Amino acid sequence: MEENEARALYEDVGRILLELWDPIGVREMGGPSDEYDSHRASLVRLLLKRVGEEAIAAHLRDLAETQMGISTGADTDAAARALSLLRVG
């Protein structure tokens, strides 16, 4: 994957996390747009492995439950769907 493609993928993942997933409501509170940056790399790795939507959703749920201590809802499925549709390589 070319550097520009990798950067675009990383940015797209961050946008989706903030706009669709946002389990702690950062966007609604006007919080920092980089709140979920620490999760981008693990998701990009999954996308590069070309895992399916269900695996991405499971990973997002695990992040929310284990690292944030909260459960997620339909927003996780929507985010996983959008992430799985990103063009990889």
C-alpha positions in Angstrom: 0.0 0.0 0.0 1.3 3.4 -1.0 1.9 6.0 1.7 -0.8 8.3 0.4 -3.3 5.4 0.3 -2.3 4.4 3.9 -2.7 8.0 5.1 -6.2 8.3 3.4 -7.3 4.9 5.0 -6.1 6.1 8.4 -8.0 9.3 8.0 -11.2 7.5 6.8 -11.0 5.2 9.8 -10.8 8.1 12.2 -13.7 9.9 10.5 -15.9 6.8 10.7 -15.0 6.3 14.4 -16.0 9.8 15.3 -19.0 10.2 13.0 -20.6 6.7 13.3 -19.2 4.8 16.2 -18.5 7.5 18.9 -19.5 5.3 21.9 -18.8 8.1 24.5 -20.5 10.9 22.6 -17.5 13.0 21.9 -18.9 14.5 18.8 -22.1 15.6 20.5 -20.2 17.2 23.4 -17.9 19.1 21.0 -15.0 17.1 22.2 -11.6 16.6 20.5 -11.7 15.0 17.1 -8.7 12.9 17.9 -10.4 11.1 20.8 -10.4 7.7 19.1 -7.0 8.0 17.4 -5.5 5.3 19.6 -7.9 2.8 18.0 -7.1 3.6 14.4 -4.0 1.4 14.0 -5.7 -1.8 15.2 -8.6 -1.2 12.8 -6.4 -0.5 9.9 -4.5 -3.8 10.6 -7.9 -5.6 10.5 -8.8 -3.9 7.3 -5.5 -4.8 5.7 -6.2 -8.4 6.7 -9.5 -8.1 4.9 -11.6 -9.4 7.8 -15.3 -9.2 7.5 -17.8 -6.8 8.9 -18.6 -9.1 11.9 -15.0 -9.2 13.0 -14.7 -5.4 12.8 -17.9 -5.0 14.9 -16.6 -7.5 17.4 -13.4 -5.5 17.7 -15.3 -2.2 18.1 -17.5 -3.8 20.9 -14.4 -5.2 22.6 -12.7 -1.7 22.5 -15.8 -0.1 24.0 -16.4 -2.7 26.7 -12.8 -3.4 27.8 -11.2 -0.1 27.3 -14.1 2.3 27.9 -16.3 0.2 30.2 -19.5 0.8 28.2 -21.7 -1.2 25.9 -22.5 -0.2 22.3 -25.5 -0.5 20.1 -26.5 -0.1 16.5 -23.8 2.5 16.0 -21.2 -0.3 16.2 -22.9 -2.2 13.4 -23.1 1.0 11.2 -19.5 1.8 11.8 -18.4 -1.7 11.1 -20.3 -1.7 7.9 -18.8 1.6 6.8 -15.3 0.4 7.8 -15.7 -2.8 5.9 -16.5 -0.9 2.7 -13.4 1.2 2.8 -11.1 0.6 -0.1 -8.0 -1.3 1.0 -5.0 -1.6 -1.2 
